[in-house]
Amino acid sequence: MTKTENMIEAGIGLAAVAALGAYFFYGKRGDQNREKVAGWMLKMKGEILEKVEDIKELNEAEYYKLVDETSARYASLKKVGADELKHLTEELKGAWKHISEQLETHKHADNSDCQKCK
């Protein structure tokens, strides 16, 4: 894999991470989300973001699988409420539409004319 291809993949991964974070904190329920964020929620989101960066070809099925696996691990923690976890899992899955739009925008990263990708 060439250096340019590696940079393109890194850019796409970062775009997905940024889209997920922005959607959660600044989306239509961003105010509510910022108020209710507990430490475990941030940790869970961070783990998902790290895993998203490692996936070369992110698609909806892979993203949902990642969210479900991470959610299942957090379900066994005593400090995590079932309702909160369910809500967060639904919120993260709902972010897929926004993430996929951002990924589509940045698939052209090999085009040197893109100002966002420079």
Contact map, one row per residue, 1 for C-alpha under 8 A:
1110110000000000000000000000000000000000000000000000000000000000000000000000000000000000000000000000000000000000000000
1111110000000000000000000000000000000000000000000000000000000000000000000000000000000000000000000000000000000000000000
1111111000000000000000000000000000000000000000000000000000000000000000000000000000000000000000000000000000000000000000
0111111100000000000000000000000000000000000000000000000000000000000000000000000000000000000000000000000000000100000000
1111111110000000000000000000000000000000000000000000000000000000000000000000000000000000000000000000000000000000000000
1111111111000000000000000000000000000000000000000000000000000000000000000000000000000000000000000000000000000000000000
0011111111100000000000000000000000000000000000000000000000000000000000000000000000000000000000000000000000000000000000
0001111111110000000000000000000000000000000000000000000000000000000000000000000000000000000000000000000000001100000000
0000111111111000000000000000000000000000000000000000000100000000000000000000000000000000000000000000000000000000000000
0000011111111100000000000000000000000000000000000000100000000000000000000000000000000000000000000000000000000000000000
0000001111111110000000000000000000000000000000000000000000000000000000000000000000000000000000000000000001001000000010
0000000111111111000000000000000000000000000000000000000000000000000000000000000000000000000000000000001001101000000000
0000000011111111100000000000000000000000000000000001111100000000000000000000000000000000000000000000000000000000000000
0000000001111111110000000000000000000000000000000000100000000000000000000000000000000000000000000000000000000000000000
0000000000111111111000000000000000000000000000000000000000000000000000000000000000000000000000000010011001000000000000
0000000000011111111100000000000000000000000000000001100000000000000000000000000000000000000000000011011000000000000000
0000000000001111111110000000000000000000000000001001100000000000000000000000000000000000000000000000000000000000000000
0000000000000111111111000000000000000000000000000000000000000000000000000000000000000000000000000000000000000000000000
0000000000000011111111100000000000000000000000000000000000000000000000000000000000000000000000000110010000000000000000
0000000000000001111111110000000000000000000000001000000000000000000000000000000000000000000100110110000000000000000000
0000000000000000111111111000000000000000000000000000000000000000000000000000000000000000000000000000000000000000000000
0000000000000000011111111110000000000000000000000000000000000000000000000000000000000000000000000000000000000000000000
0000000000000000001111111110010000000000000000000000000000000000000000000000000000000000000000100100000000000000000000
0000000000000000000111111110110010000000000000000000000000000000000000000000000000000000001100100000000000000000000000
0000000000000000000011111110111011000000000000000000000000000000000000000000000000000000000000000000000000000000000000
0000000000000000000001111111111000000000000000000000000000000000000000000000000000000000000000000000000000000000000000
0000000000000000000001111111110000000000000000000000000000000000000000000000000000000000000000000000000000000000000000
0000000000000000000000000111110000000000000000000000000000000000000000000000000000000000000000000000000000000000000000
0000000000000000000000011111111110000000000000000000000000000000000000000000000000000000000000000000000000000000000000
0000000000000000000000111111111111000000000000000000000000000000000000000000000000000000000000000000000000000000000000
0000000000000000000000001100111111100000000000000000000000000000000000000000000000000000000000000000000000000000000000
0000000000000000000000000000111111110000000000000000000000000000000000000000000000000000000000000000000000000000000000
0000000000000000000000011000111111111000000000000000000000000000000000000000000000000000000000000000000000000000000000
0000000000000000000000001000011111111000000000000000000000000000000000000000000000000000000000000000000000000000000000
0000000000000000000000000000001111111000000000000000000000000000000000000000000000000000000000000000000000000000000000
0000000000000000000000000000000111111100000000000000000000000000000000000000000000000000000000000000000000000000000000
0000000000000000000000000000000011111110110000000000000000000000000000000000000000000000000000000000000000000000000000
0000000000000000000000000000000000011111110000000000000000000000000000000000000000000000000000000000000000000000000000
0000000000000000000000000000000000001111111000000000000000000000000000000000000000000000000000000000000000000000000000
0000000000000000000000000000000000000111111100000000000000000000000000000000000100000000000000000000000000000000000000
0000000000000000000000000000000000001111111110000000000000000000000000000000000000000001000000000000000000000000000000
0000000000000000000000000000000000001111111111000000000000000000000000000000000000000000000000000000000000000000000000
0000000000000000000000000000000000000011111111100000000000000000000000000000000000000000000000000000000000000000000000
0000000000000000000000000000000000000001111111110000000000000000000001100100000000000000000000000000000000000000000000
0000000000000000000000000000000000000000111111111000000000000000000000000000000000000000000000000000000000000000000000
0000000000000000000000000000000000000000011111111100000000000000000000000000000000000000000000000000000000000000000000
0000000000000000000000000000000000000000001111111110000000000000000001000000000000000000000000000000000000000000000000
0000000000000000000000000000000000000000000111111111000000000000011001000000000000000000000000000000000000000000000000
0000000000000000100100000000000000000000000011111111100000000000000000000000000000000000000000000000000000000000000000
0000000000000000000000000000000000000000000001111111110000000000000000000000000000000000000000000000000000000000000000
0000000000000000000000000000000000000000000000111111111000000000010000000000000000000000000000000000000000000000000000
0000000000001001100000000000000000000000000000011111111001000010000000000000000000000000000000000000000000000000000000
0000000001001101100000000000000000000000000000001111111100000000000000000000000000000000000000000000000000000000000000
0000000000001000000000000000000000000000000000000111111100000000000000000000000000000000000000000000000000000000000000
0000000000001000000000000000000000000000000000000011111111000000000000000000000000000000000000000000000000000000000000
0000000010001000000000000000000000000000000000000000111111000000000000000000000000000000000000000000000000000000000000
0000000000000000000000000000000000000000000000000000001111100000000000000000000000000000000000000000000000000000000000
0000000000000000000000000000000000000000000000000001001111110110000000000000000000000000000000000000000000000000000000
0000000000000000000000000000000000000000000000000000000011111110000000000000000000000000000000000001000000000000000000
0000000000000000000000000000000000000000000000000000000001111111000000000000000000000000000000010001000000000000000000
0000000000000000000000000000000000000000000000000000000000111111100000000000000000000000000000000000000000000000000000
0000000000000000000000000000000000000000000000000000000001111111110000000000000000000000000000000000000000000000000000
0000000000000000000000000000000000000000000000000001000001111111111000000000000000000000000010010000000000000000000000
0000000000000000000000000000000000000000000000000000000000011111111100000000000000000000000010000000000000000000000000
0000000000000000000000000000000000000000000000000000000000001111111110000000000000000000000000000000000000000000000000
0000000000000000000000000000000000000000000000010010000000000111111111000000000000000000000000000000000000000000000000
0000000000000000000000000000000000000000000000010000000000000011111111100000000000000000100110000000000000000000000000
0000000000000000000000000000000000000000000000000000000000000001111111110000000000000000100000000000000000000000000000
0000000000000000000000000000000000000000000000000000000000000000111111111000000000000000000000000000000000000000000000
0000000000000000000000000000000000000000000100110000000000000000011111111100000000000000000000000000000000000000000000
0000000000000000000000000000000000000000000100000000000000000000001111111110000000001000100000000000000000000000000000
0000000000000000000000000000000000000000000000000000000000000000000111111111000000000000000000000000000000000000000000
0000000000000000000000000000000000000000000000000000000000000000000011111111100000000000000000000000000000000000000000
0000000000000000000000000000000000000000000100000000000000000000000001111111100100001000000000000000000000000000000000
0000000000000000000000000000000000000000000000000000000000000000000000111111100111001000000000000000000000000000000000
0000000000000000000000000000000000000000000000000000000000000000000000011111110100000000000000000000000000000000000000
0000000000000000000000000000000000000000000000000000000000000000000000001111111100000000000000000000000000000000000000
0000000000000000000000000000000000000000000000000000000000000000000000000001111110000000000000000000000000000000000000
0000000000000000000000000000000000000000000000000000000000000000000000000000111110000000000000000000000000000000000000
0000000000000000000000000000000000000001000000000000000000000000000000000111111111011000000000000000000000000000000000
0000000000000000000000000000000000000000000000000000000000000000000000000010011111111000000000000000000000000000000000
0000000000000000000000000000000000000000000000000000000000000000000000000010000111111100000000000000000000000000000000
0000000000000000000000000000000000000000000000000000000000000000000000000000000011111110000000000000000000000000000000
0000000000000000000000000000000000000000000000000000000000000000000000000000000111111111000000000000000000000000000000
0000000000000000000000000000000000000000000000000000000000000000000000100110000111111111100000000000000000000000000000
0000000000000000000000000000000000000000000000000000000000000000000000000000000001111111110000000000000000000000000000
0000000000000000000000000000000000000000000000000000000000000000000000000000000000111111111000000000000000000000000000
0000000000000000000000000000000000000000100000000000000000000000000000000000000000011111111100000000000000000000000000
0000000000000000000000000000000000000000000000000000000000000000001100100000000000001111111110000000000000000000000000
0000000000000000000000000000000000000000000000000000000000000000000000000000000000000111111111000000000000000000000000
0000000000000000000000010000000000000000000000000000000000000000000000000000000000000011111111100000000000000000000000
0000000000000000000100010000000000000000000000000000000000000000001000000000000000000001111111110000000000000000000000
0000000000000000000000000000000000000000000000000000000000000011001000000000000000000000111111110000000000000000000000
0000000000000000000000000000000000000000000000000000000000000000000000000000000000000000011111111000000000000000000000
0000000000000000000100110000000000000000000000000000000000000000000000000000000000000000001111111110000000000000000000
0000000000000000000100000000000000000000000000000000000000010010000000000000000000000000000111111111000000000000000000
0000000000000000000000000000000000000000000000000000000000000000000000000000000000000000000001111111100000000000000000
0000000000000000001100100000000000000000000000000000000000000000000000000000000000000000000000111111110000000000000000
0000000000000011001100000000000000000000000000000000000000000000000000000000000000000000000000111111111000000000000000
0000000000000001000000000000000000000000000000000000000000110000000000000000000000000000000000011111111100000000000000
0000000000000000000000000000000000000000000000000000000000000000000000000000000000000000000000001111111110000000000000
0000000000000011001000000000000000000000000000000000000000000000000000000000000000000000000000000111111111000000000000
0000000000010011000000000000000000000000000000000000000000000000000000000000000000000000000000000011111111100000000000
0000000000000000000000000000000000000000000000000000000000000000000000000000000000000000000000000001111111110000000000
0000000000000000000000000000000000000000000000000000000000000000000000000000000000000000000000000000111111110000000000
0000000000110010000000000000000000000000000000000000000000000000000000000000000000000000000000000000011111111000000010
0000000000010000000000000000000000000000000000000000000000000000000000000000000000000000000000000000001111111100000000
0000000000000000000000000000000000000000000000000000000000000000000000000000000000000000000000000000000111111110010000
0000000100110000000000000000000000000000000000000000000000000000000000000000000000000000000000000000000001111111010010
0001000100000000000000000000000000000000000000000000000000000000000000000000000000000000000000000000000000111111000000
0000000000000000000000000000000000000000000000000000000000000000000000000000000000000000000000000000000000011111110000
0000000000000000000000000000000000000000000000000000000000000000000000000000000000000000000000000000000000001111110011
0000000000000000000000000000000000000000000000000000000000000000000000000000000000000000000000000000000000000011111000
0000000000000000000000000000000000000000000000000000000000000000000000000000000000000000000000000000000000011011111111
0000000000000000000000000000000000000000000000000000000000000000000000000000000000000000000000000000000000000000111111
0000000000000000000000000000000000000000000000000000000000000000000000000000000000000000000000000000000000000000011111
0000000000100000000000000000000000000000000000000000000000000000000000000000000000000000000000000000000001001001011111
0000000000000000000000000000000000000000000000000000000000000000000000000000000000000000000000000000000000000001011111
